[in-house]
Amino acid sequence: MRIGIWDVLAGVLLGTAIGAGTVICASMIGKSASPARGGRALRARKRIDINNASKEELMQIEGIGPTVADEIIRYREDHGGFESVDDLDNVRGFGEAMLKRIRNKVFV
């Protein structure tokens, strides 16, 4: 995976680990200097822990708005957390299509 220096800096500030095999491209300095572009790229790559994510972090996932984020948190609190990403299928407002779309963006 190739990432730019701004994504690395944003990841460090957010506590995101850089995985093995990640190549930091110094040549990208200045190309994603815009916080909006850098943030969007980070959101696209960052996996979110559904057992610890805040409402705001959950809402960074495309397709999850405030209502579904609240339902994820409610389910997590009521059931002592998620045992598997597949448990999202039990969350009100969540369907099989949504689960399929975000599966690679979340983890337990």
C-alpha positions as CSV (number, residue, x, y, z in Angstrom):
1,M,0.0,0.0,0.0
2,R,1.3,3.5,-0.8
3,I,0.4,6.4,1.3
4,G,1.4,10.0,1.4
5,I,3.2,11.8,4.2
6,W,0.0,13.7,5.2
7,D,-1.9,10.5,5.6
8,V,1.0,9.3,7.9
9,L,0.9,12.4,10.0
10,A,-2.9,12.3,10.3
11,G,-2.7,8.6,11.2
12,V,-0.1,9.4,13.9
13,L,-2.4,12.1,15.3
14,L,-5.4,9.6,15.3
15,G,-3.3,6.7,16.7
16,T,-3.5,4.7,13.5
17,A,-0.9,2.0,13.1
18,I,1.0,1.7,9.8
19,G,0.9,-1.9,8.7
20,A,3.6,-4.0,7.4
21,G,4.2,-3.5,3.7
22,T,3.2,0.1,3.7
23,V,5.3,2.4,1.7
24,I,5.5,6.0,2.7
25,C,5.9,8.2,-0.4
26,A,7.9,11.3,0.3
27,S,7.3,12.3,-3.3
28,M,3.7,12.9,-2.4
29,I,4.6,15.8,-0.1
30,G,2.5,18.8,-1.2
31,K,0.2,16.8,-3.4
32,S,-2.3,16.1,-0.6
33,A,-1.4,19.1,1.5
34,S,-5.1,20.1,1.6
35,P,-6.6,18.8,4.9
36,A,-9.8,17.8,3.1
37,R,-7.9,15.7,0.5
38,G,-5.6,14.1,3.1
39,G,-8.5,13.4,5.5
40,R,-10.6,11.9,2.8
41,A,-7.8,9.6,1.8
42,L,-7.3,8.6,5.4
43,R,-11.0,7.9,5.9
44,A,-10.9,5.7,2.8
45,R,-8.1,3.5,4.2
46,K,-8.5,3.6,8.0
47,R,-10.2,0.6,9.5
48,I,-12.4,1.4,12.5
49,D,-12.8,-0.7,15.6
50,I,-16.6,-1.0,16.0
51,N,-16.1,-2.0,19.7
52,N,-14.4,1.3,20.6
53,A,-15.3,3.9,17.9
54,S,-17.1,7.1,18.9
55,K,-20.2,8.2,17.1
56,E,-18.0,10.6,15.1
57,E,-15.6,7.9,14.1
58,L,-18.4,5.6,13.0
59,M,-19.9,8.4,10.9
60,Q,-16.6,8.6,8.9
61,I,-17.6,5.4,7.3
62,E,-19.5,6.1,4.0
63,G,-23.2,5.2,4.4
64,I,-23.3,5.5,8.2
65,G,-25.1,8.6,9.5
66,P,-25.9,9.7,13.0
67,T,-28.9,7.4,13.4
68,V,-27.1,4.2,12.4
69,A,-24.0,5.2,14.4
70,D,-26.3,5.6,17.5
71,E,-27.7,2.1,16.8
72,I,-24.3,0.6,16.6
73,I,-23.3,2.1,19.9
74,R,-26.6,1.0,21.5
75,Y,-26.1,-2.6,20.3
76,R,-22.6,-2.5,21.5
77,E,-23.6,-1.3,25.0
78,D,-26.6,-3.7,25.2
79,H,-24.7,-6.8,24.1
80,G,-21.3,-6.2,25.7
81,G,-19.6,-5.4,22.4
82,F,-19.4,-7.1,19.0
83,E,-17.8,-10.6,18.7
84,S,-17.6,-10.4,15.0
85,V,-18.1,-7.8,12.2
86,D,-21.0,-10.1,11.1
87,D,-22.9,-9.0,14.3
88,L,-23.5,-5.7,12.6
89,D,-26.3,-7.5,10.7
90,N,-28.2,-7.5,14.0
91,V,-28.1,-3.7,14.3
92,R,-31.3,-1.9,13.6
93,G,-30.9,0.0,10.3
94,F,-28.2,-2.3,9.1
95,G,-28.7,-4.7,6.3
96,E,-26.7,-7.3,4.4
97,A,-25.9,-4.9,1.6
98,M,-24.5,-2.3,4.0
99,L,-22.5,-5.0,5.8
100,K,-21.0,-6.1,2.5
101,R,-20.1,-2.5,1.6
102,I,-18.3,-1.7,4.8
103,R,-16.9,-5.1,5.9
104,N,-13.3,-4.1,4.9
105,K,-13.6,-0.7,6.7
106,V,-14.2,-2.1,10.2
107,F,-12.9,-4.6,12.6
108,V,-13.5,-6.1,16.1
